[in-house]
Amino acid sequence: MGMNENKPSDEQVFHIKGLDCASCALTVEKGVARLENIDLASLNFSTETLRVRGDVAPEMVVARVRELGYDVARPEAAVRNASSVIHHASSEPVYFWRFMWERWDTRLALLGALLVLPGLLFNELLPMLGLESVFLDVTSVGAMVVAGWPIVLSAWRSVRINRDININVLMTIAAVGAVAIGAYTEAGLVMVLFAMGEALEGFAGTKARESIRSLMAVAPNEATVLRYCIDCAGHLGQDGYAGGPCPFCGLEEQRVPVADLQVGETIVVKPGEKIAMDGRILSGSSFVNQAPITGESKLAPKTVGDAVFASSINGEGALEIEVTHLAADNTISRLIQMVAEAQERRAPAQRFVDQFARIYTPAVVVLAILVAVLPPLVWGASFREWLYRALALLVVACPCALVISTPVSIISAISNGARNGVLFKGGAYLEILSRVRAVAFDKTGTLTEGKPSVVGLKSVRCEGGTDCESCNDFLALTSAVEQRSTHPLAEAVVEESSRRGVYGRYPAAENVQAMMGSGVTGRVNGREIFISSHSYFDQNIPHDIHCSAVAAADAAGYTTMLVQDGDTYAGYIAVADQVRPSSRAAVARLRSLGLAPLVMLTGDNQVAAEKIAAVVGVTDMRANCLPEDKVTAVTHLRQQYEHVAMVGDGINDAPALATASVGIAIGKTAQAMETADIVLMGDDLRQLPFAVGLSRAAMRTIWVNVGLSIGIKLAFLALILAGLGSMWLAVFADVGVSLLVTLNGMRLRKRPLPNLHSLS
């Protein structure tokens, strides 16, 4: 990839290397922001992506990052979005010892650990042996210098470039102060433990980032495409062929990178292969595993004309697929980009922690100065003793654990959701969903399938039941007319005739005409067939034989179509939008999670709405709703319950989705992915309770982490001020808490699980 050709004022994105903790990210962010003509500099620690906006050359940004002691991957390129950064970052598994040995600062930390070992053993752990030696002091100071050199450099850069006091400044002051008062072993231990802790945090953060990069692994890099042979050596000169596409060979299979594929080309997917691109099936049929996109465990049947998605896994049938999107625009690419950029929309909890940390560190320095100075001045206490306590205070008060407690938890939860078909577009929406207490549902396409299907039919010659030969023949006759119509009700009739195996029994109707306000007519085998509504037949065509049955279907909320064959009434077909199989289970699970009210919003009449509401199990419903009525209903719910979720199909629910605290779209359409704050990719409402549970688990984890970070630090602070703690125990506690909250947050990568089977 070459240099970004955007205008200088365009946003540039860089992949930063060498970040160990969230404090490192803040240092880089501040340093880049101090460059001239910078409008925005934002570094996402979880994805290592630096966004820069302003009239600045990429080379200046790279130079500043390196000046601060970090590096930029692919420094020759500034790219447009975070997904490109993730794509070009290494996707190889990260192993601990390789990680430790590949970086010069961690190698120095390991060497420092060897040097400080004698002092730790004889001065700190076994002082009763009385083995005092200058050699122990020298090795301890050597450990401080070796392990602490990168830390001191970073501290100097932070003060010189950013005019900022960060964690490295605090550690440098503590170590130098310890040497000044003769605590050589502790000075070495402080630097070694801190350097090792930073390395461990860096390793844990890298493992967390693998959650996003693992999404890239589901998309194949190559595809088999049907293309003409170019400059065919075997046929050059034949019949005037001088090169280019060979007219004799025809199309042949070629393996090419997916980035080379163009819209309209045909790819071949063999049984068991991953589908490389979004597309439409031209030939073949198979069962496809769409779990990488939708999180669904069941296989989806696919045949000619059906859409398929990149990264899905083909079943037992070979497929030829027409490419419908470029690699950069397909579903999996959009999914990866949205997950990679999700951390930019920071949760309120994360913004609070970041702001608190900015105030907290300078305040700690002031407190340490007061601890060192006031007791000797006011009470005549030992200056050396209280200086030691002040230095230990600097160590224990490091904000690393506090700062890292939130982002690792959020990115782990977001990546868990993405792998299971739930796309959170930001940490903010994850937090808001955890607070939601009321949910509004659009009916059509959300609680229901969104397309009508035949729920009943009866011929005047019915022999009993709805699947008799007379009823099937009546359905075949009707579908001969409806197959020439594009109306959704007509599609339902044709689909039912195909399901029963009677489609095509009669030839397609001739002279088909849609009669405005009355129905549709057509000629089948010389017979004039007319299809219209119940109300039209009531006024114009006698049909007493089925009058009560049709009235009952209308009362149940079904749409009825009556059919006339020549001059004779032939029968009726009842059509309805079917409830999704997952809706009732999902609503029941939401109620068990304490969500209420659960309100259905629909444009249907009161009778039809009450029937659907009873089947689904919602607590309330609003019928005869226009789009503006849905917005009003959501507004009223927000006034009552503050945090309200709106669930729709993302196509015609945009105003209501935008009005809610958090908008949730069901479906993997482009409209759904762009409109909503959260997308359920699997067309399965049972993913909604999983999303709620995941959001609550994430917020519980965050607040547990924050509580651990602050609580343990306060406890050690009290011990140090009471003279019961030491510097090396303080730094050990700081490193331990940082690792504890990181590992606790990383549990969200795999827990909780959707457990959809328990809801079926």
Residue pairs with C-beta under 8 A, 6 or more apart in sequence:
1 74
1 76
1 77
1 79
1 84
1 88
2 76
2 77
3 58
3 76
3 77
3 78
4 10
4 12
4 58
4 77
4 78
4 79
4 80
6 12
6 78
6 80
8 54
8 55
8 56
8 57
9 39
9 53
9 54
9 55
10 53
11 40
11 51
11 52
11 53
11 80
12 51
12 52
12 53
12 58
12 61
12 78
12 79
13 49
13 50
13 51
13 52
13 78
13 79
13 80
13 81
13 82
13 84
13 85
14 49
14 50
14 52
14 58
14 61
14 62
14 65
14 72
14 73
14 78
14 85
15 48
15 49
15 50
15 72
15 73
15 74
15 85
15 88
15 89
16 25
16 28
16 43
16 48
16 49
16 50
16 65
16 70
16 71
16 72
16 73
17 48
17 70
17 71
17 72
17 73
18 24
18 69
18 70
18 71
18 103
18 202
19 25
19 28
19 45
19 48
19 70
19 202
19 205
20 198
20 199
20 201
20 202
20 205
21 45
21 167
21 198
21 201
21 202
21 205
21 400
21 403
21 404
21 738
22 45
22 354
22 400
22 403
22 404
22 407
23 166
23 167
23 168
23 357
23 399
23 400
23 403
24 45
24 70
25 43
25 44
25 45
26 43
26 166
26 354
26 357
26 358
26 403
27 68
27 154
27 157
27 158
27 162
27 164
27 166
28 43
28 50
28 65
28 68
28 70
29 41
29 42
29 43
29 50
30 41
30 162
30 164
31 64
31 65
31 67
31 68
31 157
31 161
31 162
32 38
32 41
32 43
32 50
32 52
32 61
32 64
32 65
33 40
33 41
34 161
34 162
35 41
35 54
35 56
35 60
35 61
35 64
36 56
37 54
37 55
37 56
38 52
38 53
38 54
38 56
39 53
39 54
40 51
40 52
40 53
40 54
41 50
41 51
41 52
41 53
42 50
42 51
42 344
43 49
43 50
43 51
44 50
44 51
44 82
44 343
44 344
44 407
45 205
45 404
45 407
46 205
46 208
46 209
46 343
46 407
46 408
46 410
46 411
47 82
47 85
47 86
47 209
47 212
47 340
47 343
47 411
48 85
48 89
48 209
49 82
49 85
49 86
49 340
50 61
50 65
51 82
51 344
52 61
52 78
58 75
58 77
58 78
61 72
61 78
62 72
62 75
64 161
65 71
65 72
66 72
67 157
67 161
68 154
68 157
68 158
68 161
69 150
69 153
69 154
69 157
73 88
73 89
74 88
79 85
79 88
81 337
81 340
81 341
82 337
82 340
82 341
82 344
83 333
83 336
83 337
83 340
83 341
85 340
86 212
86 213
86 216
86 336
86 340
87 216
87 336
89 209
89 213
90 213
91 213
91 214
91 216
91 217
93 210
94 203
94 206
94 207
94 210
96 203
99 106
99 199
99 202
99 203
99 206
100 106
100 107
100 110
100 199
100 203
101 107
103 199
104 150
105 150
105 195
105 199
106 195
106 199
108 146
108 147
108 149
108 150
108 195
109 147
109 192
109 195
109 196
109 199
110 196
111 146
111 147
112 142
112 143
112 144
112 146
112 147
112 148
112 188
112 191
112 192
112 195
113 143
113 147
113 192
113 196
114 143
115 139
115 140
115 142
115 143
115 146
115 188
116 139
116 140
116 143
116 144
116 147
116 185
116 188
116 189
116 192
118 135
118 136
118 139
118 140
119 136
119 137
119 139
119 140
119 143
119 184
119 185
119 188
119 189
120 185
120 189
120 728
122 129
122 131
122 132
122 133
122 136
123 132
123 136
123 140
123 185
124 185
124 186
124 189
124 728
136 184
136 185
137 184
137 185
139 188
140 184
140 185
140 187
140 188
140 189
141 179
141 184
141 187
141 188
142 188
143 188
143 189
143 191
143 192
144 175
144 179
144 184
144 187
144 188
144 190
144 191
144 192
147 188
147 191
147 192
147 195
147 196
148 171
148 172
148 175
148 191
148 194
148 195
150 195
151 168
151 171
151 172
151 191
151 194
151 195
152 168
152 172
154 166
154 168
155 166
155 168
155 169
155 171
155 172
158 164
158 165
158 166
158 168
158 169
159 165
159 169
165 361
165 362
165 365
166 361
167 361
167 398
167 399
167 400
170 361
170 364
170 365
170 394
170 395
170 397
170 398
171 190
171 191
171 194
171 394
171 395
171 398
171 731
173 391
173 394
174 190
174 391
174 392
174 394
174 395
174 727
175 187
175 190
175 191
176 187
177 387
177 390
177 391
178 184
178 186
178 187
178 190
178 388
178 391
178 727
179 187
181 384
181 387
181 388
183 388
183 727
185 728
186 726
186 727
186 728
189 727
189 728
189 731
190 395
190 727
190 728
190 731
193 728
193 731
193 732
193 735
194 395
194 731
194 734
194 735
196 735
197 400
197 731
197 734
197 735
197 738
197 739
200 735
200 738
200 739
201 400
201 404
201 735
201 738
201 739
201 742
204 408
204 739
204 742
204 743
204 746
205 404
205 408
205 742
207 746
208 408
208 411
208 412
208 742
208 745
208 746
208 749
209 411
211 411
211 412
211 415
211 416
211 749
212 336
212 339
212 340
212 411
212 415
214 415
214 419
215 332
215 335
215 336
215 339
215 415
215 418
215 419
216 336
218 274
218 292
218 311
218 332
219 258
219 274
219 276
219 310
219 311
219 332
219 333
219 336
220 258
220 273
220 274
220 276
220 311
221 257
221 258
222 255
222 256
222 257
222 258
222 276
223 255
223 256
223 258
223 261
223 267
223 276
223 277
224 253
224 254
224 255
224 267
224 268
224 269
224 270
225 253
225 254
225 255
225 256
225 261
225 265
225 266
225 267
225 268
226 251
226 252
226 253
226 254
226 265
226 266
226 267
226 268
226 320
227 251
227 252
227 254
227 256
227 265
228 245
228 246
228 249
228 250
228 251
228 252
229 245
229 246
229 249
229 252
230 244
230 245
230 246
231 243
231 244
231 246
232 241
232 246
232 248
232 249
234 249
235 241
235 246
235 247
235 248
235 249
236 242
236 243
238 248
241 247
241 248
251 266
253 268
258 276
258 277
258 310
258 327
259 327
259 328
261 267
261 276
261 277
261 323
261 326
261 327
262 323
262 326
263 323
263 324
263 325
263 326
264 322
264 323
265 322
265 323
266 282
266 320
266 321
266 322
266 323
267 276
267 277
267 279
267 320
267 321
267 323
268 318
268 319
268 320
268 321
269 275
269 276
269 314
269 318
269 319
269 320
269 321
270 314
270 318
271 286
271 314
271 315
271 316
271 317
271 318
272 313
272 314
272 315
272 316
273 313
273 314
274 311
274 312
274 313
274 314
275 288
275 308
275 309
275 310
275 311
275 312
275 313
275 314
275 319
275 321
276 310
277 310
277 321
277 323
277 324
277 325
277 327
277 330
278 307
278 308
278 309
278 310
278 323
278 324
278 325
278 329
278 330
278 331
279 307
279 308
279 321
279 322
279 323
279 324
279 325
280 305
280 306
280 307
280 308
280 321
280 322
280 324
281 302
281 303
281 304
281 305
281 306
281 308
281 319
281 320
281 321
281 322
282 304
282 320
282 321
282 322
283 304
283 319
283 320
284 303
284 304
284 317
284 318
284 319
284 320
285 301
285 302
285 303
285 304
285 317
285 319
286 301
286 302
286 314
286 315
286 316
286 317
286 318
286 319
287 299
287 300
287 301
287 302
287 315
287 316
287 317
288 299
288 300
288 301
288 302
288 308
288 312
288 313
288 314
288 315
289 299
289 300
289 312
289 313
289 315
290 296
290 300
290 309
290 312
290 682
291 297
291 313
291 421
292 311
292 312
292 313
292 332
293 309
293 311
293 312
293 331
293 332
293 335
293 421
293 668
293 681
294 421
294 668
294 681
294 682
294 683
294 684
295 419
295 420
295 421
295 422
295 681
295 682
295 684
295 687
295 754
296 421
296 682
296 684
297 756
297 757
299 315
302 308
302 319
307 324
308 319
308 321
309 330
309 331
309 332
309 668
310 325
310 327
310 330
310 331
310 332
310 333
311 331
311 332
325 331
327 333
331 668
334 673
335 418
335 423
335 673
335 681
338 423
338 425
338 673
339 414
339 415
339 418
339 423
342 411
342 414
342 424
342 425
342 426
342 427
343 407
343 410
343 411
343 414
343 426
343 427
344 426
345 425
345 426
345 427
345 428
345 429
346 354
346 426
346 427
346 428
347 406
347 410
347 426
347 427
347 428
347 430
347 431
347 702
348 428
348 431
349 406
349 431
349 699
349 702
349 703
349 706
350 406
350 407
350 410
350 427
353 402
353 403
353 405
353 406
353 706
354 403
356 402
357 399
357 402
357 403
360 397
360 399
360 402
361 399
364 393
364 394
364 397
365 394
367 393
367 397
368 390
368 391
368 393
368 394
368 397
369 390
371 386
371 389
371 390
371 393
371 721
372 383
372 386
372 387
372 389
372 390
372 391
373 386
375 381
375 386
376 382
376 383
376 386
385 723
388 727
389 720
389 721
389 723
391 727
392 720
392 725
392 726
392 727
392 730
393 717
393 720
393 721
393 730
395 727
395 730
395 731
395 734
396 713
396 716
396 717
396 720
396 725
396 730
396 731
396 733
396 734
397 713
397 717
398 734
400 734
400 738
401 705
401 708
401 709
401 712
401 713
401 734
401 737
401 738
401 740
401 741
402 706
402 709
402 710
404 738
404 741
404 742
404 745
405 702
405 705
405 706
405 708
405 709
405 741
405 745
406 427
406 702
406 705
406 706
407 427
408 741
408 742
408 745
408 746
409 698
409 701
409 702
409 705
409 744
409 745
409 748
410 427
410 430
410 698
410 702
412 698
412 745
412 746
412 747
412 748
412 749
413 424
413 430
413 694
413 695
413 697
413 698
413 701
413 748
414 424
414 427
414 430
415 749
416 694
416 748
416 749
416 750
416 751
417 423
417 424
417 691
417 694
418 424
420 687
420 690
420 753
420 754
421 680
421 681
421 682
421 684
421 687
421 754
422 678
422 679
422 680
422 681
422 687
422 690
422 691
422 694
423 673
423 678
423 679
423 681
424 430
424 433
424 677
424 678
424 691
424 695
425 676
425 677
425 678
425 679
426 677
429 662
429 677
429 678
430 694
430 695
430 698
430 699
431 695
431 698
431 699
432 643
432 661
432 662
432 677
433 645
433 662
433 678
433 691
433 692
433 695
434 692
434 695
434 696
434 698
434 699
435 642
435 643
435 661
436 595
436 643
436 644
436 645
436 661
436 662
436 692
437 594
437 595
437 596
437 641
437 642
437 643
437 644
438 595
438 596
438 597
438 598
438 599
438 637
438 640
438 641
438 643
438 644
438 645
439 590
439 595
439 597
439 598
439 599
439 644
439 645
439 646
439 647
440 599
440 600
440 601
440 630
440 633
440 634
440 637
440 644
440 645
440 646
440 647
440 656
440 660
441 447
441 598
441 599
441 600
441 601
441 618
441 647
441 648
442 601
442 602
442 630
442 646
442 647
442 648
442 649
442 653
442 656
443 577
443 600
443 601
443 602
443 603
443 604
443 609
443 612
444 450
444 577
444 602
444 603
444 649
445 648
445 649
445 651
445 666
445 667
446 580
446 647
446 648
446 649
446 666
446 685
447 579
447 580
447 583
447 600
447 612
447 616
447 618
447 685
448 577
448 578
448 579
448 580
448 583
448 612
449 577
449 578
449 579
449 580
450 577
450 649
451 488
451 491
451 492
451 577
452 488
452 489
452 491
452 492
452 559
452 575
452 576
452 577
452 578
453 492
453 495
453 496
453 575
453 576
453 577
453 578
454 492
454 493
454 495
454 496
454 573
454 574
454 575
455 558
455 574
455 575
455 576
455 578
456 466
456 553
456 558
456 573
456 574
457 466
457 471
457 474
457 475
457 496
457 571
457 572
457 573
457 574
458 466
458 471
458 546
458 549
458 571
458 572
459 468
459 470
459 471
459 473
459 474
459 570
459 571
460 545
460 546
460 568
460 569
460 570
460 571
461 470
461 474
462 468
462 470
462 471
462 571
463 469
463 470
463 471
465 471
467 500
471 571
472 500
472 502
473 502
473 505
474 563
474 570
474 571
475 493
475 496
475 497
475 500
475 502
475 573
476 497
476 502
476 503
476 504
476 505
476 506
477 506
477 524
477 527
477 529
477 563
477 565
477 570
478 493
478 497
478 529
478 531
478 561
478 563
478 573
479 493
479 494
479 496
479 497
479 502
479 503
479 506
480 505
480 506
480 507
480 508
480 509
480 522
480 524
480 529
481 509
481 512
481 520
481 521
481 522
481 524
481 529
481 531
482 489
482 490
482 491
482 493
482 494
482 520
482 531
483 490
483 494
483 503
483 508
483 509
484 508
484 509
484 512
484 522
485 512
485 514
485 520
487 514
487 520
489 559
489 561
489 575
490 520
492 575
493 561
493 573
493 575
494 503
497 503
506 524
506 525
507 524
507 525
509 522
509 523
509 524
509 529
510 522
510 523
510 524
511 521
511 522
511 523
512 520
512 521
512 522
513 520
513 521
513 522
514 520
515 521
515 532
518 532
518 536
519 530
519 531
519 532
519 533
519 536
520 530
520 531
520 532
521 528
521 529
521 530
521 531
522 528
522 529
523 529
527 565
527 566
528 565
528 566
529 563
529 564
529 565
529 570
530 563
530 564
531 561
531 562
531 563
531 564
532 541
532 561
532 562
532 564
533 560
533 561
533 562
534 550
534 551
534 554
534 560
534 562
534 572
536 562
537 543
537 562
537 564
537 569
541 562
541 564
541 569
542 569
543 550
543 562
543 569
543 572
545 569
546 562
546 569
546 571
546 572
549 572
550 560
550 562
550 572
550 574
553 560
553 572
553 574
554 560
555 607
556 607
556 608
556 611
557 576
557 604
557 605
557 607
557 608
557 609
557 610
557 611
557 612
558 574
558 575
558 576
558 608
559 574
559 575
559 576
560 572
560 573
560 574
560 575
561 572
561 573
561 574
561 575
562 569
562 571
562 572
563 569
563 570
563 571
563 572
563 573
564 570
579 612
579 615
579 616
580 684
580 685
582 684
582 685
582 686
582 759
582 760
583 616
583 685
584 615
584 616
584 617
585 686
585 759
585 760
586 685
586 686
586 688
586 689
586 759
587 598
587 616
587 617
587 618
587 685
588 617
588 759
589 686
589 689
589 759
590 598
590 688
590 689
590 692
591 598
591 617
591 619
593 689
593 692
593 693
595 692
596 619
597 619
597 620
597 637
598 617
598 618
598 619
598 620
599 618
599 619
599 620
599 621
599 622
599 633
599 637
600 609
600 612
600 613
600 616
600 618
600 620
600 621
600 622
601 621
601 622
601 625
601 629
601 630
601 633
601 634
601 656
602 608
602 609
602 612
602 621
602 622
602 623
602 625
603 623
603 624
603 625
603 626
604 612
604 623
604 624
605 623
605 624
606 623
606 624
608 623
609 621
609 622
609 623
609 624
610 621
610 623
612 621
613 620
613 621
622 629
622 630
622 633
625 633
627 652
627 653
627 655
627 656
628 655
630 653
630 655
630 656
631 655
631 656
631 659
633 656
634 644
634 646
634 656
634 659
634 660
635 659
637 644
638 644
638 659
638 660
638 661
642 661
643 661
643 662
644 660
644 661
645 660
645 661
645 662
645 663
645 664
646 653
646 656
646 657
646 659
646 660
646 662
646 663
646 664
647 664
647 665
647 666
647 685
647 688
648 656
648 657
648 663
648 664
648 665
648 666
648 676
649 665
649 666
649 667
649 669
649 672
650 657
650 665
650 666
650 667
650 669
650 671
650 672
650 673
650 674
650 675
650 676
650 679
651 669
651 671
651 672
653 663
653 665
653 675
654 675
656 663
657 663
657 664
657 665
657 675
657 676
657 677
662 677
662 678
663 675
663 676
663 677
663 678
664 676
664 677
664 678
664 679
664 680
664 688
664 691
665 671
665 672
665 673
665 675
665 676
665 678
665 679
665 680
666 672
666 679
666 680
666 683
666 684
666 685
666 688
667 679
667 680
667 681
667 683
668 679
668 681
668 682
668 683
672 679
673 679
678 691
680 687
680 688
680 691
681 687
684 756
686 754
686 756
686 759
686 760
687 754
687 756
689 759
690 752
690 753
690 754
690 755
690 756
693 752
694 748
694 752
697 748
697 751
697 752
698 748
701 744
701 745
701 747
701 748
702 745
704 744
705 741
705 744
705 745
708 737
708 740
708 741
708 744
709 737
709 741
712 733
712 737
713 733
713 734
713 737
716 725
716 729
716 730
716 733
719 725
720 730
